[in-house]
């Protein structure tokens, strides 16, 4: 049996504790697909909260929060759908010809 590290509560003195979900995420530098930051990055790119993800997939909001935080794994079919949706959003961030 593999030993697990004891639980360590979050450290408010660590700057990473205060990082907002959108800090450090941008369309030009996506985290690797297998990274823990990938799902939060997808959510930021789409503009959804975990509550909106729960509503769209008809799951309990706590389930969606666990997926986004990395405490549990999102089913692959849902993750692939979210990847596709983010790709659509990133391909058309604004309507063609929009802006100055």
N, C-alpha and C positions, 0 to 999 in steps of 0.2 A: 504494500500500500504506500502510495506517495504522500509524503508529508505536505501539508498546506501551510502557508504563512498565516500567522495570526491576523485577525482583522485589525486594520489601522484606520481610525476615523480620519476624515478629511482634515487637512492642515490649513487653517485660514491664513497662516503666515507664508504659505507657498503661493506665489503669484498665479500658478495654474488653477488654484481653487477659485479664483475670481474671474477667470476667463469666461466671457460671454460666449454662448454657442456659435455666434456668427463671427467672432474674432478669429482671424487667421484662415478663414474659408473664402476662396474666390474661385470663379469659374476657370481661370487660367491654370490653376494649380490644384487639381483634384487629388484627394488622398488615394492611395492604392485601393483597389477593389476589396482586398482582404483586410484593410485597415479598420481599426475600431472607429476611426473618424469618418468612414465612408458614409454610413447611414445619416449621421447628423449633417454632413455636407450635402447629401441629396436633399434633405429636408430644407436646408437653407436655400439651395438653388431653386427649388420648387416654390418656396415661400410658405411652407406648411409647418404647423406646430405638431407635436405628438398627438394632441387632441383631434386635430383635423385628420391625421393619418388614421386614428382609431375610427373616426366617423366614416371615412371613405372605405375602410376595409371591414367595417361592422365588427370591430373587436372591442374589448374592454379597454378604456383609456390607460389603465395600469399596464396592460400587455404592451401597448404601443410605447409607453415610457420605458419599459424594460428593454424593448428592442433598440430604441434610440440610444439608451445609456450603455448598451452592450451587456446588460445583466442576463439577457436571454437572446437566443438566435432567432432572427426573423425567418419565416419559411421562405425557401428559395424562390418559389413562384411569385410571392409578394415582392421580394427584393428585386427580382428581374423586372417586374412590372414598374417598380419605382425607378429603377435605372433607365428604363425606356422613357418614362414620363419626364425625368430630369433631362434626358438627351433632347427631347422635343422642346422643352423650355429653353435649354441652352442654345439650341439651333435658331430659335426665334425670340431673342430677348425683347425685341421691339418690332413693331410692324415695319416692313420694308419702306424706306423713304421717310420714316418718322424722325423727328428731332431737328436739330440745327446743323 
